[in-house]
Amino acid sequence: MSVLQRDHWTEPAHLGEGFRLHKDRCGRQLEAICHLQTHPLGWERVLTINASLQRSEVVRSQDAVLDLTEGWKAALIEKGWR
């Protein structure tokens, strides 16, 4: 397992998106975005809905990043997001 070490970390750097899903609620379009950014302890996944923070989690390995992303995406799809 690969664990990232950040000796001179100063601030998070945006590394891209894991997914982007949409859902209509009461005639309003919602957009969920799963961002990936650096963190002093590894990587941080951040989930926002219409730019409002919903949850975040820090993981220490690349495998954990992928597992977390797929888990969050599957949970949202199960709730009607597309």
ROPA-911624 format. One record per residue: x, y, z of N, C-alpha, C in turn. Coordinates in steps of 0.2 Angstrom, whole numbers, plus 5000, padded with zeros to 4 digits. Layout:
<atoms>
XYZXYZXYZ
...
</atoms>
This chain:
<atoms>
500449945000500050005000500450065000
500350114996500650174995500350235000
500750255005500550315009500950375008
500650425006500950485004501150525011
501750555010502050595015502150665013
501950715017502050785015502450825020
503050825018503550855023503450935024
503350965018503251045018502551065015
502051035018501351055015501151125018
500851165014500651235016499951245015
499651225010498951235009498651185004
498051175004497751114999497851134992
497951094988497951104981497451054978
497051084973496451054970496751004965
496550944965496850884961496350864956
495750884956495250864951494550844954
494150814950493450794953493450714952
493150684957492950614957492350594953
491850644954491250634950490850704951
490350704946489850764946489150734945
488650734949488050714948487450764949
486850754946486350804946485750764949
485250814952484650784954484150844954
483550834952483050894952482650884959
482550934962482150934969481751004969
481050984969480551044969480751094963
480851064957480951114952481651144951
482051124956482751154956483251104955
483751124951484251074949484851084954
484951024957485551014962486150984959
486751004961487350974958487850954963
487950894964488450864969489150854965
489650884968490350874965490750844971
491150794969491650764974492350784971
492650834975493350854974493850814977
494450814974495050794978495550844979
495850844985496350894986496850864991
497450904991497950874995497750895002
498050855007498050865014498650845017
498850875023499450855026499550785028
499050755029499050675031498850635025
498850665019498650625013498250655008
497650635006497250665002496550675005
496150725003495550745006495050745000
494450705001493850704997493350755000
493150794996492650844998492050844994
491450834997490850834993490450894995
490250924989489850984990489150974986
488651004988488051014984487851084983
487851104977487751174975488251214979
488851194979489451234982489451234990
488951204993488951195000489251135002
489651135007490051085010489551035013
489550965011489150915014489550875018
490150855016490550805020491250805017
491750785021492450785019492750725023
493250695020493650635023494350635021
494750625025495450625024495650545023
496050525018496250465018497050465016
497350405018498150405017498350365011
497950335008498250295002497850304996
498150294990497750304984497150254983
497250194986496750144985496150164989
496250194995495750224999495350284996
495750324992495350374988494850344983
495050294980494650264975494050234978
494150194984493650164987493150214990
493350264993492950314996492550354990
492850364985492450404979491950354977
492050294975491550244973490950234978
491150234984490650224989490150284990
490450344990490050404990489550414984
489850394978489450394971488950344972
489050284974488550234974487950254979
488150284984487650304989487150364986
487450404983487050464980486650434974
486950384970486550354964485950324967
486050284973485550254976484950294979
485150364980484650414982484350454976
484450424970484150464964484550514961
485150514962485650564959485850534952
485950574947486150544941486750584938
</atoms>
